Amino acid sequence: MKTAALLKPLVFLLSGFVLTSAAMANEGAAPAKPDLAKGQAISSQVCAACHTADGSRGAPTNPILQGQHPEYLAKQLNEFKSGVRNNAIMKGMASTLSDEDIKNVTAFYATKHAKEGFAKNKDTVALGEKIYRGGIADRQIPACAACHGPSGAGLPVQYPRLAGQHADYTEAQLNAFRAGTRTNNVQMAGVAAKMNDREIKAVADYIAGLR
């Protein structure tokens, strides 16, 4: 009886050790890689109507998704779901996607390379380049390149790739930031608030030709 009583605490301790070791092993396991085939299926079945089947150069009012940072796209989809970024159509679409779906479809878009775009208005290219590369000092408007990079490559999560993006879409987003109808980036709202229509249009057109 005494032996059995002594063994009970030992069994308990050993069980706890095994469970703890298993939990630590699970925590140390590498996260599952995105399933690109599933991502492609989501793109074709859910996103294609507005963004084409592979996120390429569709309607100029909708963003090009090819080559975009998956972390940034995931952030936007989650903010559409939560309502932090307000768009009724995108909220409906994003709300159907699980975390795994978002991981797969954003990874799929990131593997693609969008066709190069081009600026259309030669009369404002110089102004657009000036704003993008140097900002507007007298109004304390920072250079776009400071966050999005000289070539428009951007940075994951916070700063999207801009190079080659539709001018119409970029212009619409800058106007939305300025008007306060897009509220999921305080920094961009502050920048756009100081820009006039001509400057917004010029820099959006210049961005379309970045590569």
C-alpha positions in Angstrom: 0.0 0.0 0.0 2.8 2.4 0.9 4.6 1.6 -2.4 1.4 2.3 -4.4 0.9 5.6 -2.6 4.5 6.6 -3.4 4.1 5.7 -7.0 1.0 7.9 -7.6 2.9 11.3 -7.4 5.6 9.9 -9.6 3.1 8.8 -12.3 1.4 12.2 -12.1 4.8 14.0 -12.6 5.8 11.8 -15.5 2.4 12.3 -17.2 2.8 16.0 -16.8 6.3 15.9 -18.3 5.0 13.9 -21.4 2.1 16.4 -22.0 4.4 19.4 -21.6 7.0 17.9 -24.0 4.3 17.1 -26.6 3.0 20.7 -26.3 6.5 22.1 -26.7 7.1 19.9 -29.8 3.9 21.2 -31.4 4.8 24.8 -30.7 8.2 24.2 -32.3 6.8 22.6 -35.4 7.0 24.7 -38.6 3.7 26.2 -39.8 2.0 24.4 -42.7 2.9 25.8 -46.1 0.2 27.5 -48.1 -1.6 25.3 -50.6 -1.3 27.1 -53.9 -3.7 24.8 -55.7 -6.4 25.7 -53.2 -5.5 29.3 -53.4 -5.9 29.2 -57.2 -9.3 27.5 -56.8 -10.4 30.3 -54.4 -9.1 32.9 -56.9 -11.1 31.3 -59.7 -14.3 30.7 -57.8 -14.5 33.7 -55.4 -12.3 36.5 -56.7 -12.4 36.1 -60.5 -15.5 38.3 -61.1 -13.7 41.5 -60.1 -10.0 40.5 -60.1 -9.8 38.0 -63.0 -9.0 34.3 -62.4 -5.4 35.0 -61.5 -5.5 38.6 -60.1 -4.0 40.1 -63.3 -4.8 43.3 -65.1 -8.5 43.3 -65.0 -10.8 46.4 -64.7 -8.8 49.5 -63.9 -11.1 50.3 -60.9 -10.0 47.1 -59.2 -6.5 46.4 -57.9 -4.0 44.1 -59.6 -3.3 41.4 -57.0 -0.5 39.6 -58.8 2.8 40.0 -57.1 1.3 41.7 -54.0 2.8 40.9 -50.6 0.7 38.1 -49.1 1.0 39.6 -45.6 -0.5 42.9 -46.9 -3.3 41.1 -48.8 -4.1 39.0 -45.7 -4.2 42.2 -43.6 -6.7 43.8 -46.0 -8.9 40.8 -46.2 -9.1 40.5 -42.5 -9.9 44.2 -42.2 -12.7 43.8 -44.8 -14.1 41.0 -42.7 -14.0 43.0 -39.5 -15.2 46.2 -41.0 -12.0 48.2 -40.3 -11.8 48.7 -44.0 -15.3 49.5 -45.3 -16.4 48.0 -48.6 -19.7 46.1 -48.8 -18.7 43.9 -51.7 -15.4 43.0 -50.2 -16.8 42.4 -46.8 -19.3 39.9 -48.3 -16.5 38.1 -50.2 -13.9 38.1 -47.4 -16.4 36.9 -44.8 -16.7 33.6 -46.7 -12.9 33.0 -46.3 -11.3 31.1 -43.4 -7.9 32.0 -42.1 -6.5 29.1 -44.1 -8.3 30.2 -47.3 -6.8 33.7 -46.9 -3.4 32.2 -46.4 -3.7 30.1 -49.5 -5.2 32.6 -51.9 -2.8 35.4 -50.9 0.2 33.1 -51.3 -1.1 32.2 -54.8 -1.3 35.8 -55.9 2.2 36.4 -54.5 3.7 33.8 -56.8 2.5 35.6 -59.9 4.2 38.4 -61.8 1.9 41.1 -63.1 2.5 42.6 -66.5 4.2 45.9 -66.5 2.0 49.0 -66.7 2.7 52.5 -68.0 1.9 56.1 -67.3 -0.6 57.6 -69.7 -0.3 61.4 -69.2 3.1 62.7 -70.3 2.2 66.2 -69.2 2.1 65.2 -65.5 4.8 62.5 -65.4 7.4 65.0 -64.0 5.1 66.1 -61.2 4.2 62.6 -60.3 7.8 61.6 -60.2 8.7 64.6 -58.0 6.0 63.7 -55.5 6.8 60.0 -55.5 10.5 60.5 -55.1 10.8 63.7 -53.1 7.4 64.5 -51.6 6.2 68.1 -51.3 8.4 69.8 -48.7 6.4 73.0 -48.1 3.3 71.0 -47.1 5.3 68.3 -45.2 4.2 65.6 -47.6 6.7 62.7 -47.5 8.0 61.0 -50.6 6.0 57.9 -51.5 9.3 56.1 -52.1 10.2 56.4 -48.4 7.7 53.7 -47.5 6.9 52.0 -50.9 10.5 51.9 -52.2 12.1 53.7 -55.2 10.8 51.0 -57.6 7.4 50.7 -55.8 8.2 47.2 -54.4 6.7 48.1 -51.0 7.3 46.2 -47.7 5.3 43.2 -46.4 2.3 43.8 -44.1 2.2 47.6 -44.0 3.3 48.9 -47.3 1.9 47.4 -50.5 3.6 46.9 -53.8 2.6 49.9 -56.0 4.6 49.4 -59.2 2.3 49.0 -62.2 -0.9 49.3 -60.2 -3.9 50.7 -62.1 -3.8 54.5 -61.9 -7.6 54.6 -61.6 -7.5 52.4 -58.5 -4.6 54.2 -56.9 -6.3 57.6 -57.5 -9.5 56.2 -56.0 -7.8 55.0 -52.9 -5.9 58.3 -52.3 -9.2 60.1 -52.7 -10.9 57.7 -50.2 -8.1 58.3 -47.7 -8.5 62.1 -48.2 -12.2 62.0 -47.8 -12.1 59.8 -44.7 -14.0 56.9 -46.3 -11.0 54.7 -46.1 -9.8 54.7 -42.5 -7.5 51.7 -42.1 -4.2 53.6 -42.4 -3.8 56.8 -40.4 -0.5 57.7 -42.1 -2.0 57.5 -45.6 -5.0 59.5 -44.5 -2.6 62.2 -43.3 -0.6 62.3 -46.5 -3.6 62.3 -48.9 -5.3 65.1 -46.9 -2.6 67.5 -47.9 -2.7 66.7 -51.7 -4.9 68.3 -54.3 -6.7 66.5 -57.2 -3.9 67.3 -59.7 -1.2 65.9 -57.5 -3.1 62.8 -56.7 -3.8 62.1 -60.3 -0.2 62.8 -61.3 1.3 60.5 -58.7 -1.2 57.7 -59.4 -0.4 57.9 -63.1 3.4 57.9 -62.4 3.0 54.8 -60.1 1.3 52.9 -63.0 4.5 53.1 -65.0 6.9 52.1 -62.1 8.9 48.9 -62.6 
